[in-house]
Amino acid sequence: MEGAKGEQCSQSKNSIPRSLDSADATPFEEMVAVRNAVETQILGGDVLSHSAVELLPGFRNVYKPRRLFVAGVGGRMVGRAVVSWLASVNSPVSSVNVEVLRRHRGRGIGTALLDRMERIARESGRATVQSHVEHSALTGGSVISPPTRFGQLSLDDDPGVRFLANRGYVLEQIKRISFLGLPMDAARLNELVQTAQRAADPVYALVEWTGATPNRWLTDVAWLKTRMSTDNPTAGLDSVEDPWDEARLLQRDRDQQASGRSLFTVAVEHLPSGRVAGFSELSLPDVGRAARQEDTLVLSEHRGLRLGMLLKAANFRQLGARADLIYTFNAEENRPMLAVNEAVGFRPAGFGGGWRKVLI
Ligand SMILES: CC(C)(COP(=O)(O)OP(=O)(O)OC[C@H]1O[C@@H](n2cnc3c(N)ncnc32)[C@H](O)[C@@H]1OP(=O)(O)O)[C@@H](O)C(=O)NCCC(=O)NCCS
């Protein structure tokens, strides 16, 4: 965790703490508070807030290393910036994110942090910089769209949109953030599962589990995770295959356990081959009742058979009454997934922008 040059900025260098019990964990907790404050303000609520315990394993993930910078004013942390990259593949992409508390904006802190991230990206040779940023819902006024024409962001109301557009970033993709209030009507949920199950019978069978991936499915789920990196629509953003194997999946399961989040997974087994044809994951925090939709994928050779709906509805049923809300991010051009989510009752709540700039 490092300081950045900004107005009256503190400068120091620490490593990401091993655990939150260690003496050097306080700055990490302050950084999480900055993240939560900025993102709560963008979305008008704290549904997407995470605790330091939940986020720490991600910051120590060896498959996706991160460098974290914070900006301080008068001894108080007021901003943060993260640069990350894929370790297991030769990719030209650096992912960056910069956040500054509202009261301290417009004084050059965001620019100083972004300049630092870009310098690191350039020096590492991963000079295609991409940023996935949360943006507020539309309130009218001028808008900006990606080249695909799917979705719009407000140019007038969102400082992040202006900030990136003014620094040469191109908006390549918009994701829709959607919320589903729970509980769902139990009869309707059963009907969704049963209708989709009738369409899938007798070739596919549901398999459900909570927590770590059962040994029997490690190879198949690792393969599905690899496919997630290529089959998810990415519009004009750079994407490369990010390979998963059993060891990486087992590490993910250990990280999930350490984060205090519970993982609920549903898969469909293709009975003739005994292989998994698709899966869907939800995670739920230890404290709080907003569940996060994680990966959902049906392998291309099994699509068009309502397995997407089967997976989602069955997993919502497995989650049951433990959550009050599920949130999800979907590309605006991902019509098949949005159609399933809209049919279940998800409503738009905000946006995620996918921005790209090639440094010269
Ligand atoms: C985007 C964000 C990081 C900008 O942080 P910031 O500290 O306000 O950034 P800066 O002060 O460097 O620049 C903000 C604006 O103030 C202007 N500015 C900077 N110093 C100034 C000064 N001394 N006087 C007048 N204007 C100034 C900049 O030119 C810039 O204008 P622009 O956005 O129209 O280009 C902040 O708004 C934020 O956290 N938003 C939510 C997260 C987000 O969207 N992040 C996107 C980046 S990955």
The ligand as an SDF file (V2000), in Angstrom:
LIG
                    3D

 48 50  0  0  0  0  0  0  0  0999 V2000
  -13.2800   10.5900  -10.8710 C   0  0  0  0  0  0  0  0  0  0  0  0
  -12.6370   10.9940   -9.5490 C   0  0  0  0  0  0  0  0  0  0  0  0
  -11.6330    9.9290   -9.1330 C   0  0  0  0  0  0  0  0  0  0  0  0
  -11.9150   12.3140   -9.7330 C   0  0  0  0  0  0  0  0  0  0  0  0
  -11.2220   12.6770   -8.5270 O   0  0  0  0  0  0  0  0  0  0  0  0
  -10.7470   14.1820   -8.2720 P   0  0  0  0  0  0  0  0  0  0  0  0
   -9.8220   14.1590   -7.1220 O   0  0  0  0  0  0  0  0  0  0  0  0
  -11.8910   15.0900   -8.2410 O   0  0  0  0  0  0  0  0  0  0  0  0
   -9.9150   14.4050   -9.5970 O   0  0  0  0  0  0  0  0  0  0  0  0
   -9.1920   15.7900  -10.0280 P   0  0  0  0  0  0  0  0  0  0  0  0
   -9.3470   16.8140   -8.9810 O   0  0  0  0  0  0  0  0  0  0  0  0
   -7.8080   15.4410  -10.4160 O   0  0  0  0  0  0  0  0  0  0  0  0
   -9.9990   16.1450  -11.3230 O   0  0  0  0  0  0  0  0  0  0  0  0
  -11.3970   16.3610  -11.2640 C   0  0  0  0  0  0  0  0  0  0  0  0
  -11.7380   17.6180  -12.0310 C   0  0  0  0  0  0  0  0  0  0  0  0
  -11.3080   18.7430  -11.2750 O   0  0  0  0  0  0  0  0  0  0  0  0
  -10.4710   19.5650  -12.1060 C   0  0  0  0  0  0  0  0  0  0  0  0
   -9.4680   20.1610  -11.2330 N   0  0  0  0  0  0  0  0  0  0  0  0
   -8.4210   19.5530  -10.6810 C   0  0  0  0  0  0  0  0  0  0  0  0
   -7.7250   20.4220   -9.9230 N   0  0  0  0  0  0  0  0  0  0  0  0
   -8.3760   21.6140  -10.0180 C   0  0  0  0  0  0  0  0  0  0  0  0
   -8.1690   22.8700   -9.4650 C   0  0  0  0  0  0  0  0  0  0  0  0
   -7.1470   23.1050   -8.6420 N   0  0  0  0  0  0  0  0  0  0  0  0
   -9.0490   23.8460   -9.7510 N   0  0  0  0  0  0  0  0  0  0  0  0
  -10.0890   23.6110  -10.5740 C   0  0  0  0  0  0  0  0  0  0  0  0
  -10.3620   22.4060  -11.1280 N   0  0  0  0  0  0  0  0  0  0  0  0
   -9.5050   21.4170  -10.8420 C   0  0  0  0  0  0  0  0  0  0  0  0
   -9.8790   18.6130  -13.0930 C   0  0  0  0  0  0  0  0  0  0  0  0
   -9.4840   19.2680  -14.2710 O   0  0  0  0  0  0  0  0  0  0  0  0
  -11.0080   17.6700  -13.3420 C   0  0  0  0  0  0  0  0  0  0  0  0
  -11.9450   18.1030  -14.2870 O   0  0  0  0  0  0  0  0  0  0  0  0
  -12.6530   17.0620  -15.2840 P   0  0  0  0  0  0  0  0  0  0  0  0
  -13.1380   15.9020  -14.4640 O   0  0  0  0  0  0  0  0  0  0  0  0
  -13.7550   17.8500  -15.8920 O   0  0  0  0  0  0  0  0  0  0  0  0
  -11.6100   16.6170  -16.2460 O   0  0  0  0  0  0  0  0  0  0  0  0
  -13.7260   11.1750   -8.4450 C   0  0  0  0  0  0  0  0  0  0  0  0
  -14.7360   12.0260   -8.9390 O   0  0  0  0  0  0  0  0  0  0  0  0
  -14.3470    9.8890   -8.0000 C   0  0  0  0  0  0  0  0  0  0  0  0
  -13.8500    9.2390   -7.0740 O   0  0  0  0  0  0  0  0  0  0  0  0
  -15.4520    9.4730   -8.6530 N   0  0  0  0  0  0  0  0  0  0  0  0
  -16.0520    8.1720   -8.3710 C   0  0  0  0  0  0  0  0  0  0  0  0
  -15.1650    7.0220   -8.8610 C   0  0  0  0  0  0  0  0  0  0  0  0
  -14.8750    7.1590  -10.3350 C   0  0  0  0  0  0  0  0  0  0  0  0
  -15.7490    7.4540  -11.1320 O   0  0  0  0  0  0  0  0  0  0  0  0
  -13.6290    6.8810  -10.7310 N   0  0  0  0  0  0  0  0  0  0  0  0
  -13.2870    6.9640  -12.1420 C   0  0  0  0  0  0  0  0  0  0  0  0
  -11.8490    6.9130  -12.3760 C   0  0  0  0  0  0  0  0  0  0  0  0
  -11.2220    5.2590  -12.5000 S   0  0  0  0  0  0  0  0  0  0  0  0
  1  2  1  0
  2  3  1  0
  2  4  1  0
  2 36  1  0
  4  5  1  0
  5  6  1  0
  6  7  2  0
  6  8  1  0
  6  9  1  0
  9 10  1  0
 10 11  2  0
 10 12  1  0
 10 13  1  0
 13 14  1  0
 14 15  1  0
 15 16  1  0
 15 30  1  0
 16 17  1  0
 17 18  1  0
 17 28  1  0
 18 19  1  0
 18 27  1  0
 19 20  2  0
 20 21  1  0
 21 22  1  0
 21 27  2  0
 22 23  1  0
 22 24  2  0
 24 25  1  0
 25 26  2  0
 26 27  1  0
 28 29  1  0
 28 30  1  0
 30 31  1  0
 31 32  1  0
 32 33  2  0
 32 34  1  0
 32 35  1  0
 36 37  1  0
 36 38  1  0
 38 39  2  0
 38 40  1  0
 40 41  1  0
 41 42  1  0
 42 43  1  0
 43 44  2  0
 43 45  1  0
 45 46  1  0
 46 47  1  0
 47 48  1  0
M  END
$$$$
